[in-house]
């Protein structure tokens, strides 16, 4: 789970980043499930299921952080609150297909 808080972290920025790093026809290696939505009080929350924490860390460091920095600028990133990443092992998940 990733919480992006602070000014500018909204649906528009999420859509721009997601289009670049997680396009519908080319999901990142190791991603099993992805969801996102607004946080109460402002900001954006992403809840993912990944094959491993290593796969997530590689994707986040190589694709997400540079893309956010490009879109909002290094200075804005340095002044803003860093994203809060929380992880835990998943025992079971259900895609709800039917």
N, C-alpha and C positions, 0 to 999 in steps of 0.2 A: 504494500500500500504506500502510495506517495502522496503527501499533502504539500501542495504549492500554495503558500499564503502570500499575501502582500499585494500591492497595487499592480495592476496589469495582468494578474493571473486570472484569466477569465475564459469563457467559451471561445472567443475569437482567437486568442493566443494558443489555446489548446488545439483548436482545429488546424491552425497553421503548422504547429509542431507535429501533430499527429499525421498530417498529410505527407510530411517529409520523412518521418522516421518509421511510420507504420502504415504504408499505403495498402489499400484493400487487396491488391493483387500480389503483394510481396511482404508478408508479415516477417518480423524479425525471427531469426533462428532461436528456438527454445521457447517462444511464446505459445502458451496453451489457451489463455483466456485474457481478454482486456475489457475493462469498463471504465467509465469516467463520468464525473458530474460535479456540480458546484458544491462547495462547502458552506454550511451555515455561517454567516458572518463574513463571507468573502473568501475567495481562493478557489482552488480546484483540487479534487481528489481523484486519484487513479487507483483502481484495484485490479491487479493482474495475478495470473497464475503462470509460473514459469517452470520449465523442466528443472532448473537449478538456480541457486542464488548467483553462481558464477556467470550463467548466461545473462541474467538480469544486469549484473554489475557491468559486464562488457557492453551490453546494449546501451545502458544509461550513460556510461562514461564516453563511449565512442560516438553515439548518435544523438541522444537527447540533450545532454549538457551543451555540446557545441552548437546545436541547432537553436536552443533557447538563447544562448549568448549571441548568436548571429542576429536573431530577431529583436532582442531587447537591448543588446549592447553589453559589453563587458562591465562598463561602469555601473549600469543599472543592476546587473547581477551581483556585483560586489556590494552594492548598497542595500540590496533586498535581503529578505530572510531566505536562507537556503532551504531547499525542500527537505521535508522530514520523511525518511524512509523507514518503514516498519515491516519486518518480515517474520514469518513463522512457517514451520513445515505444514504442508497440507496432507492430511490423511486420505481425504476423498474429495472429489469434485464431480459435479453433474452438469453437463452442458444443457440439459433440458430439451434435447432434441426429441422429435416424436414423429 
